Amino acid sequence: LGGYSHGVVWTLALPKRAAEILPISADELLAFIVHIIVNQAAHGRATRVLHALDNINALLAVTRDSARAPIMAALIDIMLELSEFQLVRHKLLAAQWFGARLTLADAASRGYKDLIHSVAIALRIKLTFAEIPRRAHEVVQLTIDKQERLLLLEQPQPQGQQPKVLRGSVVSAPSSGERPPQDALVLDTRRPSILGLFLS
């Protein structure tokens, strides 16, 4: 991931697992969120903030609450809970620009430092390479964890096997002596006010 704003460049190398399981739209939306975290101080001083993305799905997810993929919806929820986003949300404008208009941001996301310096010299830009805040790393790891759980839920099960149930999932009490999945939270419909943890 990477971004650029008014001389400030940031780059965050994703863990290998993130590259394996996150779709490109999620990467773009994650970069949007990290950019907001990195530039919190500058955004606090600004009267308007324009953030340009080249991915239309990420843009629509932010501006029209159109996220349909579970991981995109999860990222929007993460973003809305961030104090850094709350600081800027009422003065934030988002736009879709193709990569040719986002040369420095695109170069930052790919780790093309030579290109960044060449453009900066040509345009007489004084560059600052920002340190990535811990909060940004935490958001990246949280995103990976959420996607891992979503993929686990989507895995097809072999015929005759019980579906995988994440710890804390709620299921109805089995009938005919059948045992519920391990670690499931059992809802006894005969006593609808009672929830209990099934212990094997």
C-alpha positions, -999 to +999 in steps of 0.1 A: +000+000+000+011+036-005-001+072-008+010+107-014-003+141-003+014+175-004+049+163-003+042+135+022+048+099+010+040+068+029+045+031+020+033+000+039+043-034+028+014-058+033+021-092+049+023-121+024-010-135+037-028-102+029-016-103-007-030-139-010-065-134+004-075-097-001-091-087-034-078-055-051-108-035-041-102-043-005-065-033-009-076+001-023-101+007+004-075-003+030-051+021+015-077+049+017-081+041+055-044+040+061-040+073+043-065+089+066-046+076+096-012+087+083-024+122+075-045+128+106-025+159+117-027+176+083-064+168+080-071+184+113-057+217+100-075+216+067-109+231+058-114+206+029-098+173+021-098+157-013-089+121-016-085+105-050-087+068-057-084+049-089-106+020-079-143+027-085-155+000-062-136+014-032-148+049-041-185+039-042-181+019-010-169+051+007-192+077-009-225+057-014-222+030+012-225+005-016-202-022-002-217-057-009-187-080-005-184-090+031-148-078+035-156-044+019-185-040+044-162-050+072-136-024+061-163+003+061-173-006+096-136-004+107-133+030+090-164+044+107-151+035+141-118+053+136-113+086+154-091+097+125-120+093+101-145+111+124-121+140+124-122+144+086-155+129+075-175+162+074-149+179+052-138+149+031-144+148-007-136+117-026-130+113-063-120+087-089-089+095-108-070+071-131-035+060-122-019+085-146-031+113-124-018+096-092+018+090-103+034+095-068+007+076-049+009+047-074+047+047-072+046+047-034+022+017-034+047-002-056+078+008-038+092+027-068+115+051-048+136+061-078+105+073-097+092+092-066+125+111-063+127+117-101+092+132-101+099+152-070+131+167-085+113+176-118+084+193-099+107+207-072+088+190-044+104+186-010+095+151+001+088+137+035+086+100+041+060+094+068+064+068+095+034+045+096+015+048+129+009+017+149-029+022+144-024+016+107-006-017+113-034-027+136-060-020+110-042-041+084-040-070+108-076-067+118-086-067+081-066-099+075-082-116+106-117-106+094-110-120+059-096-152+073-129-157+092-150-149+062-131-174+041-135-200+067-173-195+067-173-198+029-154-231+026-176-259+012-179-289+036-175-326+025-208-344+023-218-359+056-196-335+077-209-308+099-202-273+087-174-254+105-187-231+132-167-202+146-163-199+183-193-181+197-216-188+168-253-194+178-271-226+168-304-241+178-303-270+202-300-303+183-328-328+183-327-366+186-296-365+208-274-350+180-245-331+194-239-295+182-206-284+167-178-279+192-175-244+206-209-234+193-232-212+215-264-233+218-299-217+218-324-240+234-357-231+216-377-249+243-364-223+268-359-192+245-345-170+272-316-193+279-282-193+262-256-217+271-221-227+260-221-264+249-191-281+264-179-314+249 
